[in-house]
């Protein structure tokens, strides 16, 4: 059975948080020691490593489910389908709905159910559930959706990635500058034209499970009962370089296409230097150079919005909104992601 993405949508918050806003912060190490380096230099080094100049934060009255619904509406319109015909709504996120200035996550009911409610879908046979798979959540959601369709359990699925990471970041942690808010969505359907060709997923939980975790503020004088997103950046970098390129290769090799057929790699926008290193190592596995413009980037202006980065990137390119990047019918694309768990995945897709 042939399965493809027939519509996409994204919601990019209007509020821009520039790097300069962090120059007033006091940063500490994860052990709680004050970082003596002038904050201006910390911010400059951050930009040089990650490529991030600014990021987007959601307006205070909006939650992750609100962002997801706004992106989903656009995807449904783009696919030109009746929302009542959806069989599944799969929502990827990490922290649920976190209200502005709140200290608790809210995931009852699940975000997919909330989004279905916001979309005013009445059909009870449209099953709505969440997926917690770290940053690769949206890619994994597409893999699950195509599996439902291949199994004859569904004809149309809505897959959403939505996050408000700005509300779970520690202002005393340098890594807080990485995270952003946003949402991306797509419609996956049975089709006469092939889309999803091959996929690969893996979970490395033996030694790598806690590279990303929920922990106390780096400022040890803060309330110990309040938790924030934390990570061991060097360990994640090494893990990604050692595992993501080989997963991408396994996926491409099983697709029947070659490395010279690949037109674009849409990779999770986590860190510019890391993404560049992953793609370089991927091409090295085929003993070939990295083509120019193979990896579109949005991280410079949008930051790392976790599950939303890949679907947002795909939507922007499809809609002609990312300068110097476009897709043509028949192009071979690789979606790839890595994140908390540690999980990795990839999809080879024919546009």
PyMOL commands that set and color helices and strands:
alter all, ss='L'
color gray80, all
select helices_A, chain A and resi 19-24+39-50+64-79+83-85+111-118+134-150+165-168+174-177+233-255+259-261+272-284+299-302+308-318
alter helices_A, ss='H'
color red, helices_A
select strands_A, chain A and resi 3-11+15-18+54-57+88-92+127-131+156-164+181-190+196-203+212-215+228-231+262-267+332-339+343-350
alter strands_A, ss='S'
color yellow, strands_A
deselect
rebuild
show_as cartoon
